[in-house]
Amino acid sequence: MILWNPKMLVFDPSFQLSFLAMLALVYVVPVVERLAQKLLPALGQASGKSQPIASGLAKIISVTIATQITVLPFLLHSVGNVSMVSLFTNILILVLVPYTMLIGFIAVLCAYISTYVAWPLAFISHLLLSYILFVAHFFGNLSFASIHISHFPLWLMVILYVGFAAVIVRLGSLLRPMTS
């Protein structure tokens, strides 16, 4: 994408956010997951939940926390808003996103065969998307949903990213399983 349009790297905030989120998925999520795995046995026993449910929830929380922390300095610098409801909202909707995308994709493929075959799948996809949009709209409109920060300087964003990268590298090496 950058080869096609190099200006995206500097002038496209949505590309920059996507890039940061992808970095979070590749580098930060594994570290956060390893931290969650160390905490998970205690959390699973304390709550009485079965391990698969607890590990699935830990995965969703790990991905959400990792991406939110990674994009936060950029969002503060470029937009100035911090979501106070994103973690809870993502827990409510992230489980459904892959199924919604899969059903929608299958509906599109079925539409080439017959719209009558595609319609039930498209309707299911529509219901799932309606739920996702409802949750996002409801929690996004709460009075405490976000906090606005009027000025977040570029130099502070850079310092935070350098520090954050150092912490992730250090935690990654500390949490890596020892092999002999």
MIDOSE-1310 file (N, C-alpha, C; in nm, 2 decimals, decimal comma, always signed):
residues 180
milw	+0,08/-0,12/+0,00/+0,00/+0,00/+0,00/+0,09/+0,13/+0,00; +0,20/+0,12/+0,08/+0,29/+0,24/+0,08/+0,36/+0,25/-0,05; +0,39/+0,14/-0,12/+0,45/+0,16/-0,25/+0,36/+0,22/-0,35; +0,23/+0,19/-0,34/+0,13/+0,25/-0,43/+0,11/+0,40/-0,40
npkm	+0,10/+0,43/-0,27/+0,08/+0,57/-0,22/+0,16/+0,60/-0,10; +0,29/+0,65/-0,11/+0,37/+0,67/+0,00/+0,32/+0,78/+0,10; +0,23/+0,86/+0,05/+0,17/+0,97/+0,14/+0,09/+0,91/+0,26; +0,04/+0,78/+0,24/-0,04/+0,72/+0,34/+0,04/+0,71/+0,47
lvfd	+0,17/+0,69/+0,46/+0,25/+0,67/+0,58/+0,24/+0,79/+0,67; +0,23/+0,91/+0,62/+0,24/+1,03/+0,69/+0,10/+1,10/+0,71; +0,02/+1,09/+0,60/-0,10/+1,17/+0,60/-0,23/+1,10/+0,62; -0,23/+0,97/+0,64/-0,35/+0,89/+0,66/-0,36/+0,83/+0,80
psfq	-0,43/+0,89/+0,89/-0,44/+0,84/+1,02/-0,50/+0,70/+1,03; -0,60/+0,67/+0,94/-0,66/+0,53/+0,95/-0,55/+0,43/+0,92; -0,46/+0,46/+0,82/-0,35/+0,36/+0,79/-0,26/+0,35/+0,91; -0,23/+0,46/+0,97/-0,14/+0,46/+1,08/-0,19/+0,39/+1,20
lsfl	-0,32/+0,40/+1,23/-0,39/+0,32/+1,33/-0,39/+0,17/+1,30; -0,42/+0,14/+1,17/-0,42/+0,00/+1,13/-0,28/-0,06/+1,15; -0,18/+0,02/+1,11/-0,04/-0,03/+1,12/+0,00/-0,05/+1,27; -0,04/+0,04/+1,35/-0,01/+0,03/+1,50/-0,09/-0,09/+1,55
amla	-0,21/-0,11/+1,51/-0,29/-0,23/+1,56/-0,23/-0,36/+1,52; -0,18/-0,36/+1,39/-0,11/-0,48/+1,34/+0,02/-0,51/+1,42; +0,09/-0,40/+1,45/+0,21/-0,42/+1,53/+0,17/-0,48/+1,67; +0,06/-0,43/+1,73/+0,02/-0,48/+1,86/-0,02/-0,63/+1,85
lvyv	-0,09/-0,67/+1,74/-0,12/-0,81/+1,72/+0,00/-0,90/+1,71; +0,10/-0,85/+1,64/+0,22/-0,93/+1,62/+0,32/-0,93/+1,74; +0,34/-0,82/+1,80/+0,44/-0,81/+1,91/+0,39/-0,79/+2,05; +0,28/-0,73/+2,07/+0,23/-0,70/+2,20/+0,14/-0,81/+2,26
vpvv	+0,05/-0,85/+2,17/-0,05/-0,96/+2,22/+0,02/-1,08/+2,27; +0,12/-1,13/+2,21/+0,19/-1,25/+2,27/+0,24/-1,23/+2,41; +0,30/-1,11/+2,44/+0,35/-1,07/+2,57/+0,23/-1,06/+2,67; +0,12/-0,99/+2,63/+0,01/-0,98/+2,72/-0,06/-1,11/+2,74
erla	-0,06/-1,20/+2,64/-0,12/-1,33/+2,66/-0,04/-1,42/+2,76; +0,10/-1,41/+2,75/+0,18/-1,48/+2,84/+0,16/-1,43/+2,99; +0,14/-1,30/+3,00/+0,11/-1,24/+3,13/-0,03/-1,30/+3,18; -0,12/-1,30/+3,09/-0,26/-1,35/+3,13/-0,25/-1,50/+3,16
qkll	-0,17/-1,57/+3,09/-0,16/-1,72/+3,12/-0,10/-1,74/+3,26; -0,01/-1,65/+3,30/+0,05/-1,66/+3,44/-0,06/-1,63/+3,54; -0,15/-1,54/+3,51/-0,25/-1,50/+3,60/-0,38/-1,59/+3,59; -0,39/-1,65/+3,47/-0,52/-1,73/+3,45/-0,55/-1,84/+3,54
palg	-0,45/-1,92/+3,59/-0,49/-2,03/+3,68/-0,55/-1,97/+3,81; -0,50/-1,87/+3,86/-0,56/-1,81/+3,98/-0,70/-1,75/+3,95; -0,71/-1,68/+3,84/-0,84/-1,63/+3,80/-0,94/-1,73/+3,77; -0,90/-1,84/+3,70/-1,00/-1,95/+3,67/-1,04/-2,02/+3,80
qasg	-0,95/-2,04/+3,90/-0,99/-2,11/+4,02/-1,08/-2,02/+4,11; -1,05/-1,89/+4,11/-1,12/-1,80/+4,19/-1,27/-1,78/+4,14; -1,28/-1,78/+4,01/-1,42/-1,76/+3,96/-1,50/-1,89/+3,94; -1,43/-2,00/+3,95/-1,50/-2,13/+3,93/-1,53/-2,16/+3,78
ksqp	-1,48/-2,08/+3,69/-1,51/-2,10/+3,55/-1,42/-2,21/+3,49; -1,47/-2,28/+3,39/-1,40/-2,38/+3,32/-1,28/-2,32/+3,24; -1,18/-2,39/+3,22/-1,06/-2,34/+3,16/-1,08/-2,29/+3,02; -1,15/-2,36/+2,93/-1,17/-2,31/+2,79/-1,24/-2,17/+2,79
iasg	-1,34/-2,15/+2,87/-1,41/-2,02/+2,87/-1,32/-1,92/+2,92; -1,25/-1,95/+3,03/-1,16/-1,85/+3,09/-1,05/-1,81/+2,99; -0,99/-1,91/+2,92/-0,89/-1,88/+2,82/-0,94/-1,81/+2,70; -1,06/-1,83/+2,66/-1,12/-1,75/+2,55/-1,14/-1,61/+2,59
laki	-1,19/-1,59/+2,71/-1,21/-1,45/+2,76/-1,07/-1,39/+2,78; -0,97/-1,46/+2,82/-0,84/-1,40/+2,84/-0,78/-1,36/+2,71; -0,81/-1,44/+2,60/-0,76/-1,40/+2,47/-0,82/-1,27/+2,42; -0,95/-1,26/+2,44/-1,02/-1,14/+2,39/-0,97/-1,02/+2,47
isvt	-0,95/-1,04/+2,60/-0,90/-0,93/+2,68/-0,76/-0,89/+2,65; -0,68/-0,99/+2,62/-0,54/-0,97/+2,58/-0,53/-0,89/+2,45; -0,61/-0,93/+2,35/-0,60/-0,86/+2,22/-0,65/-0,72/+2,24; -0,76/-0,70/+2,32/-0,81/-0,57/+2,34/-0,72/-0,48/+2,41
iatq	-0,66/-0,53/+2,52/-0,57/-0,44/+2,60/-0,45/-0,41/+2,52; -0,39/-0,51/+2,45/-0,27/-0,49/+2,37/-0,29/-0,38/+2,26; -0,40/-0,39/+2,19/-0,42/-0,30/+2,08/-0,46/-0,16/+2,13; -0,54/-0,15/+2,24/-0,57/-0,03/+2,30/-0,45/+0,05/+2,35
itvl	-0,37/-0,02/+2,42/-0,24/+0,04/+2,47/-0,15/+0,09/+2,36; -0,14/+0,01/+2,26/-0,05/+0,04/+2,15/-0,10/+0,16/+2,07; -0,23/+0,18/+2,05/-0,28/+0,29/+1,97/-0,31/+0,41/+2,05; -0,31/+0,40/+2,19/-0,35/+0,51/+2,27/-0,26/+0,64/+2,25
pfll	-0,13/+0,63/+2,26/-0,05/+0,76/+2,24/-0,08/+0,83/+2,11; -0,10/+0,75/+2,00/-0,13/+0,81/+1,87/-0,27/+0,87/+1,87; -0,36/+0,80/+1,93/-0,50/+0,86/+1,94/-0,50/+0,99/+2,02; -0,43/+0,99/+2,13/-0,42/+1,11/+2,21/-0,36/+1,22/+2,14
hsvg	-0,26/+1,19/+2,06/-0,19/+1,30/+1,98/-0,28/+1,35/+1,87; -0,34/+1,26/+1,80/-0,41/+1,30/+1,67/-0,56/+1,34/+1,70; -0,62/+1,27/+1,79/-0,77/+1,29/+1,81/-0,79/+1,36/+1,95; -0,72/+1,31/+2,05/-0,74/+1,37/+2,18/-0,85/+1,30/+2,27
nvsm	-0,90/+1,18/+2,23/-1,00/+1,11/+2,30/-0,95/+0,98/+2,35; -0,99/+0,94/+2,47/-0,96/+0,81/+2,53/-1,09/+0,75/+2,57; -1,11/+0,63/+2,52/-1,24/+0,55/+2,54/-1,23/+0,49/+2,68; -1,33/+0,51/+2,76/-1,34/+0,45/+2,89/-1,42/+0,32/+2,89
vslf	-1,49/+0,29/+2,78/-1,57/+0,17/+2,77/-1,53/+0,07/+2,67; -1,41/+0,09/+2,61/-1,37/+0,00/+2,50/-1,34/-0,14/+2,54; -1,28/-0,16/+2,66/-1,25/-0,30/+2,70/-1,38/-0,38/+2,71; -1,48/-0,32/+2,79/-1,60/-0,39/+2,81/-1,68/-0,41/+2,68
tnil	-1,69/-0,31/+2,60/-1,76/-0,31/+2,47/-1,70/-0,42/+2,38; -1,56/-0,42/+2,37/-1,50/-0,52/+2,29/-1,53/-0,66/+2,34; -1,53/-0,68/+2,47/-1,57/-0,82/+2,52/-1,70/-0,86/+2,47; -1,80/-0,76/+2,46/-1,93/-0,80/+2,42/-1,95/-0,83/+2,27
ilvl	-1,85/-0,77/+2,19/-1,87/-0,78/+2,05/-1,77/-0,87/+1,97; -1,64/-0,87/+2,03/-1,54/-0,94/+1,95/-1,56/-1,09/+1,92; -1,63/-1,15/+2,01/-1,66/-1,29/+1,98/-1,74/-1,31/+1,86; -1,83/-1,22/+1,83/-1,92/-1,23/+1,71/-1,86/-1,18/+1,58
vpyt	-1,76/-1,10/+1,58/-1,70/-1,05/+1,46/-1,66/-1,15/+1,36; -1,58/-1,25/+1,39/-1,54/-1,35/+1,29/-1,66/-1,43/+1,23; -1,76/-1,46/+1,31/-1,88/-1,53/+1,26/-1,96/-1,44/+1,17; -1,97/-1,31/+1,21/-2,04/-1,22/+1,12/-1,97/-1,20/+0,99
mlig	-1,84/-1,19/+0,99/-1,77/-1,18/+0,86/-1,78/-1,31/+0,78; -1,77/-1,43/+0,84/-1,78/-1,55/+0,77/-1,92/-1,57/+0,71; -2,02/-1,54/+0,79/-2,16/-1,56/+0,73/-2,18/-1,46/+0,62; -2,13/-1,34/+0,64/-2,15/-1,24/+0,53/-2,08/-1,28/+0,40
fiav	-1,96/-1,33/+0,42/-1,88/-1,38/+0,30/-1,95/-1,49/+0,23; -2,00/-1,59/+0,31/-2,08/-1,70/+0,25/-2,20/-1,65/+0,18; -2,27/-1,55/+0,24/-2,39/-1,50/+0,18/-2,36/-1,43/+0,04; -2,24/-1,36/+0,04/-2,20/-1,30/-0,09/-2,18/-1,41/-0,20
lcay	-2,11/-1,52/-0,15/-2,08/-1,63/-0,25/-2,21/-1,69/-0,29; -2,30/-1,71/-0,20/-2,43/-1,78/-0,23/-2,51/-1,69/-0,32; -2,50/-1,56/-0,32/-2,57/-1,46/-0,40/-2,54/-1,48/-0,55; -2,42/-1,54/-0,58/-2,39/-1,57/-0,72/-2,47/-1,68/-0,77
isty	-2,51/-1,77/-0,68/-2,59/-1,89/-0,71/-2,74/-1,84/-0,72; -2,79/-1,79/-0,61/-2,93/-1,75/-0,60/-2,95/-1,65/-0,48; -3,02/-1,55/-0,51/-3,05/-1,45/-0,40/-3,14/-1,52/-0,29; -3,22/-1,62/-0,33/-3,30/-1,69/-0,23/-3,22/-1,77/-0,13
vawp	-3,10/-1,82/-0,18/-3,01/-1,90/-0,10/-2,94/-1,80/-0,01; -2,90/-1,69/-0,06/-2,82/-1,59/+0,01/-2,90/-1,52/+0,12; -3,02/-1,50/+0,10/-3,10/-1,41/+0,18/-3,10/-1,45/+0,33; -3,12/-1,58/+0,36/-3,12/-1,62/+0,51/-2,99/-1,59/+0,57
lafi	-2,88/-1,62/+0,50/-2,75/-1,59/+0,55/-2,72/-1,44/+0,57; -2,77/-1,36/+0,47/-2,75/-1,22/+0,48/-2,83/-1,16/+0,60; -2,95/-1,22/+0,62/-3,03/-1,18/+0,73/-2,96/-1,20/+0,87; -2,90/-1,32/+0,88/-2,83/-1,36/+1,00/-2,71/-1,26/+1,02
shll	-2,64/-1,23/+0,91/-2,53/-1,14/+0,92/-2,58/-1,00/+0,96; -2,69/-0,96/+0,90/-2,75/-0,83/+0,94/-2,79/-0,83/+1,09; -2,84/-0,93/+1,14/-2,88/-0,93/+1,29/-2,75/-0,92/+1,37; -2,65/-0,99/+1,33/-2,52/-0,98/+1,41/-2,46/-0,84/+1,40
lsyi	-2,46/-0,79/+1,28/-2,41/-0,65/+1,26/-2,50/-0,55/+1,34; -2,63/-0,57/+1,34/-2,72/-0,48/+1,42/-2,68/-0,48/+1,57; -2,66/-0,60/+1,62/-2,62/-0,62/+1,76/-2,49/-0,54/+1,79; -2,39/-0,56/+1,70/-2,26/-0,50/+1,71/-2,27/-0,35/+1,71
lfva	-2,35/-0,30/+1,62/-2,37/-0,15/+1,61/-2,45/-0,10/+1,73; -2,55/-0,17/+1,77/-2,62/-0,13/+1,89/-2,53/-0,12/+2,01; -2,45/-0,22/+2,04/-2,36/-0,22/+2,15/-2,26/-0,10/+2,14; -2,20/-0,08/+2,02/-2,11/+0,03/+2,00/-2,18/+0,17/+2,02
hffg	-2,30/+0,18/+1,97/-2,38/+0,31/+1,98/-2,42/+0,33/+2,12; -2,47/+0,23/+2,19/-2,52/+0,24/+2,33/-2,40/+0,29/+2,42; -2,29/+0,21/+2,42/-2,18/+0,24/+2,51/-2,11/+0,37/+2,47; -2,10/+0,40/+2,34/-2,04/+0,52/+2,29/-2,11/+0,64/+2,33
nlsf	-2,24/+0,63/+2,35/-2,32/+0,75/+2,39/-2,33/+0,77/+2,54; -2,27/+0,69/+2,62/-2,28/+0,71/+2,76/-2,19/+0,84/+2,79; -2,24/+0,91/+2,90/-2,17/+1,03/+2,93/-2,03/+1,02/+2,97; -1,99/+0,90/+3,02/-1,85/+0,88/+3,06/-1,77/+0,79/+2,96
asih	-1,83/+0,78/+2,84/-1,77/+0,69/+2,74/-1,63/+0,73/+2,70; -1,60/+0,86/+2,69/-1,47/+0,90/+2,65/-1,43/+1,02/+2,73; -1,30/+1,04/+2,74/-1,24/+1,16/+2,80/-1,16/+1,23/+2,69; -1,18/+1,36/+2,69/-1,11/+1,44/+2,59/-0,99/+1,51/+2,65
ishf	-0,87/+1,50/+2,58/-0,75/+1,56/+2,62/-0,72/+1,66/+2,52; -0,71/+1,79/+2,56/-0,70/+1,90/+2,46/-0,57/+1,90/+2,38; -0,46/+1,87/+2,45/-0,33/+1,88/+2,38/-0,24/+1,77/+2,43; -0,19/+1,69/+2,34/-0,09/+1,58/+2,37/+0,02/+1,59/+2,27
plwl	+0,14/+1,64/+2,31/+0,24/+1,68/+2,22/+0,31/+1,56/+2,15; +0,36/+1,58/+2,03/+0,43/+1,48/+1,95/+0,55/+1,42/+2,03; +0,62/+1,50/+2,09/+0,74/+1,45/+2,16/+0,70/+1,35/+2,27; +0,59/+1,38/+2,34/+0,55/+1,29/+2,45/+0,50/+1,15/+2,39
mvil	+0,44/+1,16/+2,27/+0,40/+1,04/+2,20/+0,52/+0,95/+2,17; +0,62/+1,02/+2,11/+0,74/+0,95/+2,07/+0,81/+0,88/+2,20; +0,82/+0,96/+2,30/+0,88/+0,91/+2,43/+0,80/+0,79/+2,48; +0,67/+0,79/+2,48/+0,59/+0,68/+2,52/+0,61/+0,56/+2,43
yvgf	+0,61/+0,58/+2,30/+0,64/+0,46/+2,22/+0,77/+0,40/+2,24; +0,88/+0,48/+2,26/+1,01/+0,42/+2,28/+1,01/+0,35/+2,41; +0,95/+0,41/+2,52/+0,94/+0,34/+2,65/+0,86/+0,21/+2,64; +0,75/+0,22/+2,57/+0,66/+0,10/+2,55/+0,73/-0,01/+2,48
aavi	+0,80/+0,02/+2,37/+0,88/-0,08/+2,30/+0,98/-0,14/+2,39; +1,05/-0,07/+2,47/+1,15/-0,12/+2,56/+1,08/-0,22/+2,67; +0,97/-0,18/+2,72/+0,90/-0,26/+2,81/+0,85/-0,39/+2,75; +0,80/-0,38/+2,63/+0,75/-0,51/+2,56/+0,87/-0,60/+2,53
vrlg	+0,98/-0,54/+2,48/+1,10/-0,63/+2,46/+1,15/-0,69/+2,58; +1,15/-0,62/+2,69/+1,20/-0,67/+2,82/+1,11/-0,78/+2,87; +0,98/-0,75/+2,88/+0,88/-0,84/+2,92/+0,88/-0,97/+2,84; +0,89/-0,95/+2,71/+0,89/-1,06/+2,61/+1,01/-1,15/+2,64
sllr	+1,13/-1,10/+2,68/+1,24/-1,19/+2,71/+1,22/-1,25/+2,85; +1,16/-1,18/+2,94/+1,14/-1,23/+3,08/+1,04/-1,34/+3,08; +0,94/-1,33/+2,99/+0,83/-1,43/+3,00/+0,85/-1,54/+2,90; +0,95/-1,54/+2,82/+0,98/-1,64/+2,72/+1,01/-1,77/+2,80
pmts	+0,95/-1,88/+2,77/+0,98/-2,01/+2,84/+1,13/-2,04/+2,82; +1,19/-2,09/+2,93/+1,33/-2,13/+2,93/+1,34/-2,27/+2,86; +1,43/-2,28/+2,77/+1,46/-2,42/+2,71/+1,60/-2,45/+2,73; +1,62/-2,58/+2,76/+1,76/-2,62/+2,78/+1,81/-2,72/+2,68
